Amino acid sequence: MRKLPVALAVLSLSAVGLTGCSLPGSAEACPQPTGTADALDLIEVSGGAQSLPQVDVYTPFHVESSQWGELAQGEGTQIDGSESQLVVIDVSVVSGDTGEGLVATPYDGSLTNVNAMSVWSQTFPVFPEALRCASAGSQVVVAMAPDDIDPEVASGLGLTEGESAIAVVDVRKVYLDHADGSNVFNTGNGLPIVVRAPDGRPGVVVPDGEAPDDVVVQTLKRGDGAEVADGDAVRVHYTAVSWDDDEVTGTTWDTTPASIAAGGTEDPVSAELTGHTVGSQLMVVVPAADEASSASIYVIDILGIDATE
């Protein structure tokens, strides 16, 4: 079996649609699709939780429509289907005709291969749906119909025309896709007001008065995740707004979260991340650098901390 780095594996594969099961006690918070997945009874997956899985399948294996099911249940932050949500996953793909392994990520235990779900969906379009509600420790098997595999990708995998494929996905880490902490009351007269869309995306209402002369930091939501330390690589969503004209000058919400080193001395935003917790949302108001520039308002969602190895 070929083993590829995660980024290369992502760019060299593709697939689609299925069935699933609900996590006990969490169906309302994160409902999964339901249905029948009889073809999955022909697939047996074994092996250690952190190692390349052994896939045994009755061959030739073929499905007319793709199917999926959860083999092991994880815990913690769940994948919610957002294209920008960051995850660390291992994937192994097996031929439906022969049962032989075609391609796999390294399965080396590293949590540093972080990718947005949008990157994986370019390769496997079904993943945002098939992995919905999965969390760290989840293992999901996906039986992919031929029509759900791009012909160019199928050719690159060595699949024949009309051949199905099987993917086993091991979820290693899931980042928040927006701050989920408890709301914090702030008095803050004369400061901007932050409003949020249902998906967590913030909007900023700028007051008519003058911007403060010093950096102001407010905790809008307080998360219960890990505390950020100096030097941590922190994944954040942020929106930056000009105080003078209410214009958005920068945002990650249209792309993917940014990685910021906490505790930087030159950047007032990164300096303020230290000591806050994952799941928190901060508002940082930075005064204008000079008379020709405007003060800036940053709304920052702390989504997770990258592993160092």
Solvent accessible surface area in square Angstrom, and as a share of the most:
residue,aa,sasa,rsa
1,M,109,0.49
2,R,120,0.44
3,K,117,0.49
4,L,30,0.15
5,P,82,0.52
6,V,6,0.04
7,A,58,0.45
8,L,90,0.45
9,A,1,0.01
10,V,0,0.00
11,L,128,0.64
12,S,39,0.25
13,L,4,0.02
14,S,7,0.04
15,A,0,0.00
16,V,50,0.28
17,G,20,0.19
18,L,25,0.12
19,T,20,0.12
20,G,15,0.14
21,C,56,0.34
22,S,48,0.31
23,L,8,0.04
24,P,105,0.66
25,G,91,0.88
26,S,21,0.13
27,A,45,0.35
28,E,173,0.78
29,A,92,0.71
30,C,10,0.06
31,P,83,0.52
32,Q,20,0.09
33,P,39,0.25
34,T,107,0.62
35,G,55,0.53
36,T,103,0.60
37,A,27,0.21
38,D,106,0.55
39,A,17,0.13
40,L,24,0.12
41,D,120,0.62
42,L,80,0.40
43,I,20,0.10
44,E,113,0.51
45,V,32,0.18
46,S,55,0.35
47,G,62,0.60
48,G,45,0.43
49,A,79,0.61
50,Q,108,0.48
51,S,51,0.33
52,L,59,0.29
53,P,10,0.06
54,Q,102,0.45
55,V,12,0.07
56,D,73,0.38
57,V,25,0.14
58,Y,161,0.61
59,T,64,0.37
60,P,112,0.70
61,F,3,0.01
62,H,91,0.41
63,V,7,0.04
64,E,146,0.65
65,S,72,0.46
66,S,7,0.05
67,Q,30,0.13
68,W,4,0.01
69,G,12,0.12
70,E,34,0.15
71,L,89,0.44
72,A,43,0.33
73,Q,101,0.45
74,G,10,0.10
75,E,143,0.64
76,G,61,0.59
77,T,49,0.28
78,Q,45,0.20
79,I,0,0.00
80,D,51,0.26
81,G,18,0.17
82,S,31,0.20
83,E,85,0.38
84,S,20,0.13
85,Q,2,0.01
86,L,6,0.03
87,V,0,0.00
88,V,4,0.02
89,I,2,0.01
90,D,14,0.07
91,V,2,0.01
92,S,0,0.00
93,V,0,0.00
94,V,4,0.02
95,S,5,0.03
96,G,0,0.00
97,D,58,0.30
98,T,84,0.49
99,G,19,0.18
100,E,114,0.51
101,G,25,0.24
102,L,26,0.13
103,V,2,0.01
104,A,1,0.01
105,T,0,0.00
106,P,38,0.24
107,Y,19,0.07
108,D,98,0.51
109,G,46,0.45
110,S,28,0.18
111,L,60,0.30
112,T,63,0.36
113,N,51,0.26
114,V,23,0.13
115,N,23,0.12
116,A,4,0.03
117,M,0,0.00
118,S,26,0.17
119,V,43,0.24
120,W,1,0.01
121,S,17,0.11
122,Q,130,0.58
123,T,3,0.01
124,F,0,0.00
125,P,64,0.40
126,V,2,0.01
127,F,0,0.00
128,P,19,0.12
129,E,78,0.35
130,A,2,0.02
131,L,0,0.00
132,R,82,0.30
133,C,0,0.00
134,A,1,0.00
135,S,1,0.01
136,A,38,0.30
137,G,50,0.48
138,S,1,0.01
139,Q,29,0.13
140,V,4,0.02
141,V,2,0.01
142,V,0,0.00
143,A,0,0.00
144,M,0,0.00
145,A,1,0.00
146,P,28,0.18
147,D,137,0.71
148,D,32,0.16
149,I,8,0.04
150,D,67,0.35
151,P,110,0.69
152,E,143,0.64
153,V,25,0.14
154,A,17,0.13
155,S,82,0.53
156,G,50,0.48
157,L,7,0.03
158,G,57,0.55
159,L,15,0.07
160,T,83,0.48
161,E,179,0.80
162,G,41,0.39
163,E,12,0.05
164,S,0,0.00
165,A,0,0.00
166,I,0,0.00
167,A,0,0.00
168,V,0,0.00
169,V,0,0.00
170,D,6,0.03
171,V,1,0.01
172,R,32,0.12
173,K,43,0.18
174,V,16,0.09
175,Y,2,0.01
176,L,25,0.12
177,D,21,0.11
178,H,56,0.25
179,A,4,0.03
180,D,85,0.44
181,G,13,0.12
182,S,81,0.52
183,N,113,0.58
184,V,38,0.22
185,F,176,0.73
186,N,50,0.26
187,T,110,0.64
188,G,26,0.25
189,N,146,0.75
190,G,52,0.50
191,L,28,0.14
192,P,8,0.05
193,I,111,0.56
194,V,23,0.13
195,V,80,0.46
196,R,90,0.33
197,A,46,0.36
198,P,146,0.92
199,D,84,0.44
200,G,8,0.07
201,R,85,0.31
202,P,11,0.07
203,G,27,0.26
204,V,28,0.16
205,V,81,0.47
206,V,19,0.11
207,P,38,0.24
208,D,154,0.80
209,G,45,0.44
210,E,163,0.73
211,A,26,0.20
212,P,34,0.22
213,D,129,0.67
214,D,105,0.55
215,V,63,0.36
216,V,40,0.23
217,V,52,0.30
218,Q,23,0.10
219,T,20,0.11
220,L,21,0.11
221,K,28,0.12
222,R,139,0.51
223,G,7,0.07
224,D,144,0.75
225,G,32,0.30
226,A,63,0.48
227,E,114,0.51
228,V,1,0.01
229,A,53,0.41
230,D,103,0.54
231,G,59,0.57
232,D,36,0.19
233,A,38,0.29
234,V,0,0.00
235,R,45,0.17
236,V,0,0.00
237,H,1,0.01
238,Y,57,0.22
239,T,8,0.05
240,A,6,0.04
241,V,5,0.03
242,S,13,0.08
243,W,15,0.05
244,D,106,0.55
245,D,84,0.43
246,D,84,0.44
247,E,104,0.47
248,V,88,0.50
249,T,95,0.55
250,G,20,0.19
251,T,36,0.21
252,T,8,0.05
253,W,34,0.12
254,D,101,0.53
255,T,91,0.53
256,T,53,0.31
257,P,10,0.06
258,A,28,0.22
259,S,63,0.40
260,I,34,0.17
261,A,66,0.52
262,A,4,0.03
263,G,26,0.25
264,G,27,0.26
265,T,135,0.78
266,E,168,0.75
267,D,61,0.32
268,P,47,0.29
269,V,11,0.07
270,S,5,0.03
271,A,41,0.32
272,E,53,0.24
273,L,0,0.00
274,T,51,0.30
275,G,41,0.39
276,H,43,0.19
277,T,29,0.17
278,V,21,0.12
279,G,1,0.01
280,S,2,0.01
281,Q,1,0.01
282,L,0,0.00
283,M,1,0.00
284,V,0,0.00
285,V,0,0.00
286,V,26,0.15
287,P,35,0.22
288,A,43,0.33
289,A,99,0.77
290,D,84,0.43
291,E,184,0.83
292,A,103,0.80
293,S,48,0.31
294,S,32,0.21
295,A,5,0.04
296,S,29,0.19
297,I,0,0.00
298,Y,54,0.21
299,V,1,0.00
300,I,1,0.00
301,D,1,0.01
302,I,0,0.00
303,L,2,0.01
304,G,6,0.06
305,I,34,0.17
306,D,23,0.12
307,A,32,0.25
308,T,134,0.78
309,E,158,0.71
